[in-house]
Amino acid sequence: MIERDSRDRIVLLVEDAEDARLFMRLALEQLGYIVFEAEDGEKALAVAERVRPAIILMDLSLPIMDGLTATQKIRATEGMNEVPIVAVTAHQGTDFREGAKDAGFDAYVTKPIDIDSLDELMKGLLTS
């Protein structure tokens, strides 16, 4: 069981590329986060409902269910509409940013990820 004080450190990392997921998980764990993983949008929904993360890092291009659809479904889940969701993607175009905003993402970061910048962003979202 996760201690109540640790709840604000729970991250759901949704990334289909295994190497990128491993890198991010290890980096986030070194920063003190408790990381749960999903490799597609459908699994992200199931994990989010089960663990109720404090924040979600979501790739946009995912198999089975893309990150935009998964975010919309998470936002529609009772008790999950206030959880910060960060788009983490290689897509840099304005149309992708606007689509992410429309889907309910709180922030948008592009790969390659600067972990220190991501940590600052996450801390800001978790305290707002």
C-alpha positions as CSV (number, residue, x, y, z in Angstrom):
1,M,0.0,0.0,0.0
2,I,1.2,3.5,-0.9
3,E,1.5,5.9,2.0
4,R,-0.8,8.9,2.0
5,D,2.2,11.3,2.0
6,S,3.5,9.6,-1.2
7,R,0.3,10.0,-3.2
8,D,1.5,13.3,-4.7
9,R,4.5,11.5,-6.1
10,I,2.6,8.9,-8.1
11,V,3.2,9.3,-11.8
12,L,1.5,7.3,-14.6
13,L,3.9,7.2,-17.5
14,V,2.3,6.2,-20.8
15,E,4.8,5.5,-23.6
16,D,4.9,2.8,-26.2
17,A,8.6,2.8,-26.9
18,E,10.1,0.5,-24.3
19,D,13.6,2.2,-24.2
20,A,12.1,5.7,-23.8
21,R,9.7,4.4,-21.1
22,L,12.6,2.8,-19.2
23,F,14.8,5.9,-19.4
24,M,12.0,8.1,-18.2
25,R,11.0,5.7,-15.4
26,L,14.5,5.5,-14.1
27,A,15.0,9.2,-14.2
28,L,11.7,9.9,-12.5
29,E,12.4,7.4,-9.8
30,Q,15.8,9.0,-9.1
31,L,13.8,12.2,-8.5
32,G,11.7,10.5,-6.0
33,Y,8.5,9.8,-8.0
34,I,6.6,6.5,-7.8
35,V,6.1,5.4,-11.4
36,F,3.4,3.2,-12.9
37,E,3.6,2.4,-16.6
38,A,1.3,1.7,-19.5
39,E,2.3,1.1,-23.1
40,D,-0.9,2.1,-24.8
41,G,-3.9,4.3,-24.3
42,E,-6.3,1.5,-23.3
43,K,-3.9,0.3,-20.6
44,A,-3.4,3.9,-19.4
45,L,-7.1,4.1,-18.7
46,A,-7.1,0.9,-16.6
47,V,-4.0,1.9,-14.7
48,A,-5.2,5.4,-14.1
49,E,-8.5,4.1,-12.6
50,R,-6.6,1.6,-10.4
51,V,-3.8,3.8,-9.0
52,R,-5.3,7.3,-9.2
53,P,-2.0,9.0,-10.1
54,A,-1.2,12.6,-9.0
55,I,0.0,13.3,-12.6
56,I,0.1,11.6,-16.0
57,L,2.8,11.8,-18.7
58,M,1.2,10.7,-21.9
59,D,2.7,10.1,-25.4
60,L,0.3,11.2,-28.2
61,S,1.2,8.4,-30.7
62,L,0.2,5.2,-29.0
63,P,-1.1,1.8,-30.2
64,I,-4.7,0.6,-29.6
65,M,-5.9,4.0,-28.3
66,D,-3.9,7.2,-29.0
67,G,-3.0,9.7,-26.3
68,L,-5.6,12.3,-27.3
69,T,-8.5,9.8,-27.0
70,A,-7.1,8.3,-23.8
71,T,-6.8,11.8,-22.2
72,Q,-10.4,12.6,-23.2
73,K,-11.6,9.3,-21.6
74,I,-9.5,9.9,-18.4
75,R,-11.0,13.4,-18.2
76,A,-14.5,11.9,-18.4
77,T,-13.7,9.5,-15.5
78,E,-15.1,10.5,-12.2
79,G,-12.4,11.9,-9.9
80,M,-9.8,12.2,-12.7
81,N,-10.8,15.5,-14.4
82,E,-8.4,17.5,-12.2
83,V,-5.4,15.2,-12.6
84,P,-2.7,17.1,-14.5
85,I,-1.9,15.4,-17.8
86,V,1.3,16.3,-19.8
87,A,1.7,15.5,-23.4
88,V,5.2,14.0,-24.0
89,T,5.7,13.7,-27.7
90,A,8.0,14.1,-30.7
91,H,5.3,16.1,-32.5
92,Q,6.3,19.8,-32.5
93,G,3.6,21.2,-34.8
94,T,1.1,23.8,-33.7
95,D,-1.8,21.6,-34.8
96,F,-0.6,18.9,-32.4
97,R,-0.3,21.4,-29.5
98,E,-3.8,22.7,-30.2
99,G,-5.2,19.1,-30.5
100,A,-3.6,18.3,-27.2
101,K,-5.0,21.4,-25.5
102,D,-8.5,20.6,-26.9
103,A,-8.2,17.0,-25.6
104,G,-7.6,18.2,-22.1
105,F,-3.8,18.2,-21.7
106,D,-2.4,20.7,-19.1
107,A,1.0,21.0,-20.7
108,Y,3.0,19.9,-23.8
109,V,6.7,18.9,-23.9
110,T,8.6,17.6,-26.8
111,K,11.2,14.8,-27.1
112,P,14.0,14.6,-26.4
113,I,13.0,15.2,-22.8
114,D,15.1,17.4,-20.5
115,I,14.3,15.6,-17.2
116,D,15.1,18.7,-15.0
117,S,12.8,20.9,-17.0
118,L,10.1,18.2,-16.9
119,D,10.5,17.9,-13.1
120,E,10.0,21.6,-12.7
121,L,6.9,21.5,-14.9
122,M,5.5,18.6,-12.9
123,K,6.2,20.3,-9.6
124,G,4.4,23.4,-10.8
125,L,1.4,21.4,-12.0
126,L,1.3,19.4,-8.7
127,T,1.2,22.5,-6.5
128,S,-1.3,24.5,-8.5
